[in-house]
Amino acid sequence: LFMVFQALLGVYFTNLFPAMSAATREPPEALIRLIRRAIHSVFWITAAGSVCMSFLAPLVIGLVYGERYATGDAVTTLVLLSWILPILVWRRTGRNSLIVLHHVRAELVCSVIGLTLLVVAVYPLTRLFGLAGAAAAMVFSEAVAALLTWTVLIVRLLERRRWDASSGGLREISSG
């Protein structure tokens, strides 16, 4: 199920990327509007799906794997993993925004920090909580990487906004 949703999100972001790239040739507000629309249209849908999965996880596990697995770790793991999707939407929107703004290194640093956090957290959490611990490590590391990505993105957008304001009509002269 998650692979299907991730594939759909991949198609979505593949189609969103050119629009983001085009928006960088306009004032920063154009990209900001596009980012807001992307978050409002997809993030909230995936978050609602995660909330639903949080309630339906025992039923889903029971249908797919049998009633024997419909309690305990399998359900907890599914609930935790369902939250990866909205976090991926949040992170991927920020990631693509940084890339079109030519801040690839900053995005790479955020990704490496998230990956490092996963590597450090997965073993102890798995030892303590089994598969649910591994899922928690994934969700936590992705959330931290998303938060870092968005922090960098906001700083870069504010810098760009200041640059556009200080350059006066230079943008309009050079593009006209």
N, C-alpha and C positions, 0 to 999 in steps of 0.2 A: 504494500500500500504506500509506504513512504517513498519507495523508488518511483512509483508512478507520479506522486505529487511533486517530487523533486524534479522529475523530467518535465512536468508541466511548468514548473517554475523556471527551469532552464530555458524553455521555449519563450516564456514571458520575458525573461531578462535579455535574451538574444534579440528580441524585437524592441525592447526598451532602450538598449544601448545606443543605436543610431540616433534616436530622438534626443537622448541625453547629450550626445556628441554635438548635434546641431544646436542645441540650446546653449552650448558654451560660446557660440559666436554672438550671442545676444547679451544684454545686461544680466547680471547674476540672478535677478528676480525670475527670469525665464526658467533657469535650471531649478531654482528653489520651488517654483510652482509645479514643475514636472515631478520633482522628488516628492512633494506633498501629495500630488495625485497618485503616484505609484504606491506610496505608503498607505494612503487612505483606501485605495481600491483593493490591494492585495494583502497587506499586513493584517488588517482587521478581519478579512475573510479567513485567513489561516489561523488567527488567534481564536476566532469563533469555532473553527474546526477543532482546535486543541481543547477548548472548553468542552465541546461535545464529546470528544474522545475521552476526556477525563471521566465523564459519566458513563460512557458506553464501553470502556475498555474491558470490563469483565464479559460482557456479551460478545464483543468482537473476538476476544481470546477464546472464549468457549466455542464459538462457531468455527473458527479457523483451526484451533488445535485440540479442541475437546474440553469438556467440562472439568476434567482433572486439572487443567492448567488455568482455569478461570479465577483462581485466587492466588494471592501471594506475589512473588517476584515478577512473574510474567505480566501481570496487570500493572504493577508499579512501573516496570520498565517501559511498557507501551505508553502509559500516561506521560512519563518523563520524555520519551522520544517524540511524542506528538508536539511538544513545545519547541523542538528543533526547527520546525517549518516556519513559524512566525519570526523566530530569531534569524533564520537564514534569509528571509525576505528583508528584514531590517538591515542585516549585515551586507547582503548583496547589493541592495540599493545604495548604501553608503560606499561600498567597494567600487561599484561601477561609476559612481559620481567622482570619487577620487581619481580613478583612471582617466576619465574624460577631461578632468581638470589638470592632468599631467602630474599627479602626485603618486606615482606608482610605488616609489620607494617607501613613502609613508604608509601606504596600504600594505606593502610587504612586511614592514615592521609590525603592524597590527596583527597580521596573519601569523607571523612567527611567534609573537607573544602568546596568541591564542593556542597555537600548536604546542608550544612549550608548556603552557599551563595544563593542557590535556595530558601530555606525556607525564608530567609530574603528578597529576591528580588521579589518573586512571588506576594505577596499581593499588595505592592505599584504599581508595574508595571501593574498588572491586574486592579487595580482601575483606573489607568491613561489611559490604552490602551486596556482594555478588553482582549479577548482571545489572541490577538497579543502580549500583554504585558506578558502574561503567557508563550507564546512560546519564547519570547525574554529572559525571565528569565531562561528558560531551556537551551537555546543555550549558553547564557553567562556563566551560572554556569558550564556547561559541558566543555566549552572552557577553563575556568580558571582551572578546575580540570585537564584537559588534559595538559595544560601548566605546572602545578605543577608536574604532573606525569613525563613528559618528562624531566623537569629540574632535578628531583631526579634521573631518569634513567641515564641521561648523567653523572651526578656526580658519580654514582655508577659504571658505565662502565669505567670512567677515573680512579677511584680508583682500579678497578680490573686490568686494563691495567698496572698501575704502580706496583701493587703487582706481576703480572706475570713477568714484566721486572726485578724487584728487586730479584725475586726468581731464576733467571737464568734458568738453565736446570731442576729445581726441578720438574716441571710439566711433562717433558718428562721422567724423571727417574721414577716418581711415577706411571705414566700410562703405562710404557713399561715394 
